[in-house]
């Protein structure tokens, strides 16, 4: 079975959890509730993992960022984050360019 860029993008959009920047550690950390971050995480840095892995590259265009995806992989919570085989393969294939797609970032507060 071949994995398409659509499969990879869909898997990225299904990622679970939230990412926040931890000031004292100087790195991004993942939690599964906004309440679990604590005071050392900048509130404005909190975003869903499914949005964190995308980076703006132009008007309406975003790249599925391997570096940001790698930060999630480093936390070794694959099952809880819902990281599938298609994202693992995408991260390994650094010989191919990052996927660039037209998409709109979804903010949790805008979904109401």
C-alpha positions as CSV (number, residue, x, y, z in Angstrom):
1,X,0.0,0.0,0.0
2,X,1.4,3.4,-1.0
3,X,1.1,6.4,1.3
4,X,0.1,9.7,-0.4
5,X,0.6,13.3,0.7
6,X,-3.2,13.3,1.4
7,X,-2.7,10.4,3.8
8,X,0.1,12.2,5.5
9,X,-1.8,15.5,5.8
10,X,-4.8,13.8,7.1
11,X,-2.7,12.0,9.8
12,X,-1.2,15.3,10.8
13,X,-4.7,16.8,11.2
14,X,-5.7,13.9,13.5
15,X,-2.8,14.5,16.0
16,X,-4.0,14.7,19.6
17,X,-2.8,16.8,22.5
18,X,-1.5,20.4,23.0
19,X,1.9,21.9,22.7
20,X,3.3,24.7,24.8
21,X,6.7,26.4,25.2
22,X,8.2,25.7,28.6
23,X,10.3,28.8,29.6
24,X,12.6,27.2,32.2
25,X,13.4,24.2,30.0
26,X,13.5,26.3,26.8
27,X,11.7,23.7,24.8
28,X,8.2,22.7,23.6
29,X,6.3,20.1,25.7
30,X,3.1,18.2,25.1
31,X,0.2,17.8,27.4
32,X,-3.3,16.5,27.0
33,X,-5.1,19.2,28.9
34,X,-4.5,22.9,29.1
35,X,-4.6,22.7,32.9
36,X,-1.6,20.3,32.9
37,X,1.0,22.9,31.7
38,X,1.6,24.9,34.8
39,X,3.0,28.4,35.2
40,X,6.3,27.8,33.4
41,X,4.5,27.6,30.0
42,X,3.6,30.7,28.1
43,X,-0.2,30.7,27.8
44,X,0.0,32.3,24.3
45,X,2.2,29.4,23.1
46,X,-0.5,26.7,23.7
47,X,-1.8,25.2,20.5
48,X,-3.2,21.9,19.3
49,X,-0.5,19.5,18.0
50,X,-2.4,19.2,14.8
51,X,-1.7,22.9,14.2
52,X,1.7,23.1,15.7
53,X,3.2,20.8,13.0
54,X,2.2,23.2,10.2
55,X,4.4,26.3,9.4
56,X,3.2,29.3,7.4
57,X,5.2,29.6,4.1
58,X,3.0,32.1,2.2
59,X,-0.4,33.4,1.8
60,X,-2.7,30.5,2.7
61,X,0.0,28.0,2.2
62,X,1.6,25.9,5.0
63,X,4.3,23.4,5.1
64,X,4.1,20.2,7.2
65,X,7.2,20.9,9.2
66,X,9.5,17.9,9.9
67,X,11.4,19.8,12.6
68,X,8.1,20.4,14.6
69,X,6.9,16.9,13.9
70,X,10.3,15.7,15.2
71,X,9.7,17.6,18.5
72,X,6.5,15.5,19.0
73,X,8.3,12.2,18.2
74,X,11.0,13.0,20.8
75,X,8.4,12.9,23.5
76,X,7.8,9.2,23.0
77,X,4.0,9.4,23.3
78,X,3.2,8.0,19.9
79,X,-0.1,6.3,20.9
80,X,-1.4,9.2,22.9
81,X,-0.5,11.7,20.2
82,X,-2.1,9.4,17.6
83,X,1.1,9.3,15.5
84,X,0.6,6.8,12.7
85,X,2.9,5.1,10.2
86,X,2.4,7.7,7.5
87,X,3.8,10.4,9.8
88,X,6.7,8.2,10.7
89,X,7.5,7.6,7.1
90,X,7.2,11.3,6.3
91,X,9.7,12.2,9.0
92,X,12.2,9.6,7.8
93,X,12.0,10.7,4.2
94,X,14.2,13.8,4.5
95,X,15.3,13.3,0.9
96,X,11.9,14.6,-0.3
97,X,10.7,18.2,0.2
98,X,8.3,19.1,2.9
99,X,4.6,18.9,1.9
100,X,3.2,22.3,1.2
101,X,-0.6,22.7,1.2
102,X,-3.2,25.3,1.0
103,X,-5.0,25.3,4.4
104,X,-6.5,27.4,7.1
105,X,-5.3,27.2,10.6
106,X,-8.1,26.3,13.0
107,X,-7.9,28.0,16.4
108,X,-9.8,26.1,19.2
109,X,-11.7,29.3,20.2
110,X,-12.8,29.9,16.6
111,X,-14.6,26.5,16.4
112,X,-17.6,27.7,18.3
